[in-house]
Amino acid sequence: NDTTQKTQKAASTQKKSSKAAQNSALATRLQNDNLKKRSVVVVDLPPLLVLKATAGPSAGKTYEADPYAGALVIGRGGPCEFALTNDPEVSTSHAEIDWN
């Protein structure tokens, strides 16, 4: 009878150990799933705004606006992000686009 009790106790301990291992494996899998859900993916996105001159001396010239640069100045001279230097119909600081 003593042997039977030892066998039953060993079987019970083994079941608990197996259950603990299953719970640990499940916890690890859930933790890994949570980490996957929180992963950050960096994507090189296209610019928010693309300007293209369609007529005049600068026809075909394009400018891709940086969304973090602030105001965008279009003009013939000076500090312009989109310079149309050879167009006499464009003023020095012809237009400004500000999307902030």
C-alpha atoms as a printed R data frame, in Angstrom:
    type eleno elety resid chain resno      x      y       z
1   ATOM     1    CA   ASN     A     1  0.000  0.000   0.000
2   ATOM     2    CA   ASP     A     2  2.939  2.251   0.719
3   ATOM     3    CA   THR     A     3  4.173  1.597  -2.813
4   ATOM     4    CA   THR     A     4  0.750  2.430  -4.251
5   ATOM     5    CA   GLN     A     5  0.697  5.753  -2.404
6   ATOM     6    CA   LYS     A     6  4.197  6.590  -3.652
7   ATOM     7    CA   THR     A     7  3.180  5.729  -7.224
8   ATOM     8    CA   GLN     A     8  0.034  7.868  -6.982
9   ATOM     9    CA   LYS     A     9  2.011 10.755  -5.478
10  ATOM    10    CA   ALA     A    10  4.640 10.492  -8.240
11  ATOM    11    CA   ALA     A    11  1.889 10.455 -10.898
12  ATOM    12    CA   SER     A    12  0.250 13.515  -9.300
13  ATOM    13    CA   THR     A    13  3.582 15.356  -9.170
14  ATOM    14    CA   GLN     A    14  4.247 14.456 -12.805
15  ATOM    15    CA   LYS     A    15  0.788 15.761 -13.828
16  ATOM    16    CA   LYS     A    16  1.413 19.022 -11.967
17  ATOM    17    CA   SER     A    17  4.843 19.329 -13.554
18  ATOM    18    CA   SER     A    18  3.383 18.673 -17.017
19  ATOM    19    CA   LYS     A    19  0.596 21.200 -16.410
20  ATOM    20    CA   ALA     A    20  3.153 23.781 -15.208
21  ATOM    21    CA   ALA     A    21  5.236 23.205 -18.340
22  ATOM    22    CA   GLN     A    22  2.138 23.660 -20.533
23  ATOM    23    CA   ASN     A    23  1.219 26.857 -18.690
24  ATOM    24    CA   SER     A    24  4.760 28.146 -19.055
25  ATOM    25    CA   ALA     A    25  4.781 27.368 -22.785
26  ATOM    26    CA   LEU     A    26  1.411 29.102 -23.182
27  ATOM    27    CA   ALA     A    27  2.636 32.149 -21.257
28  ATOM    28    CA   THR     A    28  5.742 32.337 -23.450
29  ATOM    29    CA   ARG     A    29  3.652 32.059 -26.628
30  ATOM    30    CA   LEU     A    30  1.275 34.805 -25.442
31  ATOM    31    CA   GLN     A    31  4.191 37.039 -24.519
32  ATOM    32    CA   ASN     A    32  5.760 36.518 -27.952
33  ATOM    33    CA   ASP     A    33  2.410 37.270 -29.631
34  ATOM    34    CA   ASN     A    34  2.143 40.500 -27.626
35  ATOM    35    CA   LEU     A    35  5.657 41.489 -28.653
36  ATOM    36    CA   LYS     A    36  4.797 40.851 -32.287
37  ATOM    37    CA   LYS     A    37  1.708 43.045 -31.981
38  ATOM    38    CA   ARG     A    38  3.814 45.873 -30.545
39  ATOM    39    CA   SER     A    39  6.553 45.663 -33.141
40  ATOM    40    CA   VAL     A    40  7.271 48.896 -34.955
41  ATOM    41    CA   VAL     A    41  7.626 48.762 -38.684
42  ATOM    42    CA   VAL     A    42  9.448 51.652 -40.294
43  ATOM    43    CA   VAL     A    43  8.241 52.351 -43.788
44  ATOM    44    CA   ASP     A    44  9.720 54.868 -46.181
45  ATOM    45    CA   LEU     A    45  6.557 56.744 -47.114
46  ATOM    46    CA   PRO     A    46  6.285 58.950 -50.169
47  ATOM    47    CA   PRO     A    47  6.053 62.709 -49.595
48  ATOM    48    CA   LEU     A    48  2.654 64.199 -48.816
49  ATOM    49    CA   LEU     A    49  2.879 66.753 -51.587
50  ATOM    50    CA   VAL     A    50  4.492 66.663 -55.013
51  ATOM    51    CA   LEU     A    51  4.544 69.862 -57.049
52  ATOM    52    CA   LYS     A    52  5.165 69.773 -60.781
53  ATOM    53    CA   ALA     A    53  5.538 72.712 -63.137
54  ATOM    54    CA   THR     A    54  3.352 71.952 -66.131
55  ATOM    55    CA   ALA     A    55  4.013 75.008 -68.299
56  ATOM    56    CA   GLY     A    56  6.596 77.738 -68.864
57  ATOM    57    CA   PRO     A    57 10.384 77.528 -68.771
58  ATOM    58    CA   SER     A    58 10.353 75.166 -65.758
59  ATOM    59    CA   ALA     A    59  7.834 72.706 -67.255
60  ATOM    60    CA   GLY     A    60  8.478 69.191 -65.994
61  ATOM    61    CA   LYS     A    61 10.380 70.276 -62.888
62  ATOM    62    CA   THR     A    62  9.110 68.527 -59.755
63  ATOM    63    CA   TYR     A    63  9.509 69.096 -56.046
64  ATOM    64    CA   GLU     A    64  8.671 66.562 -53.339
65  ATOM    65    CA   ALA     A    65  7.646 68.361 -50.168
66  ATOM    66    CA   ASP     A    66  8.976 67.156 -46.844
67  ATOM    67    CA   PRO     A    67  6.033 66.895 -44.438
68  ATOM    68    CA   TYR     A    68  8.212 67.976 -41.499
69  ATOM    69    CA   ALA     A    69  9.832 71.013 -43.132
70  ATOM    70    CA   GLY     A    70  7.078 73.507 -42.287
71  ATOM    71    CA   ALA     A    71  6.156 76.177 -44.819
72  ATOM    72    CA   LEU     A    72  7.054 75.644 -48.471
73  ATOM    73    CA   VAL     A    73  7.966 78.749 -50.480
74  ATOM    74    CA   ILE     A    74  7.579 78.780 -54.251
75  ATOM    75    CA   GLY     A    75  9.306 81.558 -56.171
76  ATOM    76    CA   ARG     A    76 11.947 82.750 -58.566
77  ATOM    77    CA   GLY     A    77 14.728 83.637 -56.148
78  ATOM    78    CA   GLY     A    78 15.816 83.963 -52.573
79  ATOM    79    CA   PRO     A    79 15.312 81.114 -50.135
80  ATOM    80    CA   CYS     A    80 12.713 79.069 -52.043
81  ATOM    81    CA   GLU     A    81 12.169 75.352 -51.638
82  ATOM    82    CA   PHE     A    82 10.645 75.138 -55.133
83  ATOM    83    CA   ALA     A    83 12.610 77.603 -57.270
84  ATOM    84    CA   LEU     A    84 11.328 78.512 -60.711
85  ATOM    85    CA   THR     A    85 14.401 80.598 -61.578
86  ATOM    86    CA   ASN     A    86 13.866 81.064 -65.309
87  ATOM    87    CA   ASP     A    87 10.206 82.129 -65.252
88  ATOM    88    CA   PRO     A    88  9.678 85.898 -65.481
89  ATOM    89    CA   GLU     A    89  5.993 85.503 -64.586
90  ATOM    90    CA   VAL     A    90  6.862 84.165 -61.110
91  ATOM    91    CA   SER     A    91  7.760 86.658 -58.394
92  ATOM    92    CA   THR     A    92 10.708 86.260 -56.016
93  ATOM    93    CA   SER     A    93  8.486 84.816 -53.316
94  ATOM    94    CA   HIS     A    94  5.447 83.880 -55.368
95  ATOM    95    CA   ALA     A    95  3.534 81.562 -53.020
96  ATOM    96    CA   GLU     A    96  3.789 79.836 -49.669
97  ATOM    97    CA   ILE     A    97  2.155 76.568 -48.635
98  ATOM    98    CA   ASP     A    98  1.911 75.963 -44.901
99  ATOM    99    CA   TRP     A    99  0.146 72.809 -43.702
100 ATOM   100    CA   ASN     A   100  1.020 73.040 -40.003
